[in-house]
Amino acid sequence: MSIWDVCRRIAGVALDNPLFSSLISGLDHRSENRMSELGMIAHAFQFARINSVRGDYFEFGLWQGKTFRYARRMKLRYHLNQMTLWGFDSFEGLPRSSETRDNIWAPGQFRNPEDQLRRALKRAGFQDSEFELVPGFFCDSLNGALHHRMAGRTAAVVYVDCDLYESTRDVLRFVQRYLLNGSIVCFDDFYCFKGAPDQGEQRALREFLQAVPEFSFIPYFDYGPVGKSFIVRRQEQNAQNSAKG
Ligand SMILES: C[S@@+](CC[C@H](N)C(=O)[O-])C[C@H]1O[C@@H](n2cnc3c(N)ncnc32)[C@H](O)[C@@H]1O
C-alpha cells in the first residue's frame, strides 16, 4: 500500500468521525469561503483597501459584538489604520415592530447591556481610541447632536444588522450624509420576512432609494442565508468628479 493510500484511509476514517466532522462544520460556519457575514465583512474591508475608500466602519445592531469584533480584525488585516469603528445599539434589544406578517423576532430580543459588550471588546483587544459606542434606540440616538459629534466623518463600510423595517429606515436616513462613492452597505437580514420585498430591510432600502434618487446602490454580494450588500454611487459626487476630470 502506498503512502497516498494510507493517507486516504486515515482521511476517510477521520471524516466519518463525528467529532472531526463537527470541527469541520464549525470551521465551515466561520469560513470566509462560505460567504458568511464574516466573509462579507472581509470582502468589504478589502474592497475599501483596494479602492482607497477612506472612511470609518459603522455597525447598526451589535448584540454580543461578533461582527464588530471581526470588523476590527479586518481593519488590522487590511491596515486601515485611520478607521474608527462606530457601534450603534439600544443595548435593550429589538424595539417593537409594526410589521407582524412573517416576523420571526420579538421585542427585547438580543438584549445585551453596554457594559457587558464593552468588557467583551476589551477582552478581544479593542483600544479605547479605536472604537465609539452610541447607545439608544435609533429613533432617539441618531439625531442632530450625533451628527455634530461625527462631523467630518465618512463611512467606508456600513453594516446594518438591526433586522426590522423601522430600525433600518432610521439608519438609512441617518447614514446618507456619510456615504461616498464606493462605500459598501451590507444588510444582514435583507431576505428575512420570507424574502418579502414590502417588508423589513428590503422595504426600507426601496423607500430610501425612491426618496433620495441621488443614490444608486449597485448589488455587490448575496451572503449568508439572508444577507445582501451594495456598493454606493452618488450622482452629486460623480458630477463633481467628472467636472474635475
Ligand atoms: C441580530 S442583533 C445584531 C447581531 C450582531 N451584529 C452580531 O453579528 O452578533 C440585532 C441588534 O439590533 C439592535 N437593534 C435593532 N433595532 C434597533 C433600534 N431601532 N435601535 C437600536 N438598536 C436596535 C438590537 O438591540 C440588537 O442588538
PDBQT file of the ligand as one rigid body, heavy atoms in Angstrom, charges set to zero:
ROOT
HETATM    1  C1  LIG A 301     -29.235  40.425  15.367  1.00  0.00    +0.000 C 
HETATM    2  S1  LIG A 301     -28.648  41.526  16.564  1.00  0.00    +0.000 S 
HETATM    3  C2  LIG A 301     -27.079  42.059  15.932  1.00  0.00    +0.000 C 
HETATM    4  C3  LIG A 301     -26.076  40.928  15.813  1.00  0.00    +0.000 C 
HETATM    5  C4  LIG A 301     -24.629  41.344  15.679  1.00  0.00    +0.000 C 
HETATM    6  N1  LIG A 301     -24.370  42.212  14.529  1.00  0.00    +0.000 N 
HETATM    7  C5  LIG A 301     -23.774  40.096  15.574  1.00  0.00    +0.000 C 
HETATM    8  O1  LIG A 301     -23.404  39.702  14.491  1.00  0.00    +0.000 OA
HETATM    9  O2  LIG A 301     -23.511  39.472  16.603  1.00  0.00    +0.000 OA
HETATM   10  C6  LIG A 301     -29.681  42.933  16.296  1.00  0.00    +0.000 C 
HETATM   11  C7  LIG A 301     -29.338  44.129  17.173  1.00  0.00    +0.000 C 
HETATM   12  O3  LIG A 301     -30.004  45.274  16.652  1.00  0.00    +0.000 OA
HETATM   13  C8  LIG A 301     -30.357  46.122  17.732  1.00  0.00    +0.000 C 
HETATM   14  N2  LIG A 301     -31.446  46.992  17.249  1.00  0.00    +0.000 N 
HETATM   15  C9  LIG A 301     -32.437  46.669  16.387  1.00  0.00    +0.000 A 
HETATM   16  N3  LIG A 301     -33.245  47.717  16.161  1.00  0.00    +0.000 NA
HETATM   17  C10 LIG A 301     -32.742  48.753  16.889  1.00  0.00    +0.000 A 
HETATM   18  C11 LIG A 301     -33.132  50.109  17.058  1.00  0.00    +0.000 A 
HETATM   19  N4  LIG A 301     -34.212  50.618  16.440  1.00  0.00    +0.000 N 
HETATM   20  N5  LIG A 301     -32.386  50.888  17.868  1.00  0.00    +0.000 NA
HETATM   21  C12 LIG A 301     -31.292  50.383  18.491  1.00  0.00    +0.000 A 
HETATM   22  N6  LIG A 301     -30.874  49.101  18.373  1.00  0.00    +0.000 NA
HETATM   23  C13 LIG A 301     -31.586  48.286  17.583  1.00  0.00    +0.000 A 
HETATM   24  C14 LIG A 301     -30.729  45.174  18.846  1.00  0.00    +0.000 C 
HETATM   25  O4  LIG A 301     -30.590  45.746  20.118  1.00  0.00    +0.000 OA
HETATM   26  C15 LIG A 301     -29.747  44.004  18.632  1.00  0.00    +0.000 C 
HETATM   27  O5  LIG A 301     -28.600  44.116  19.442  1.00  0.00    +0.000 OA
ENDROOT
TORSDOF 0
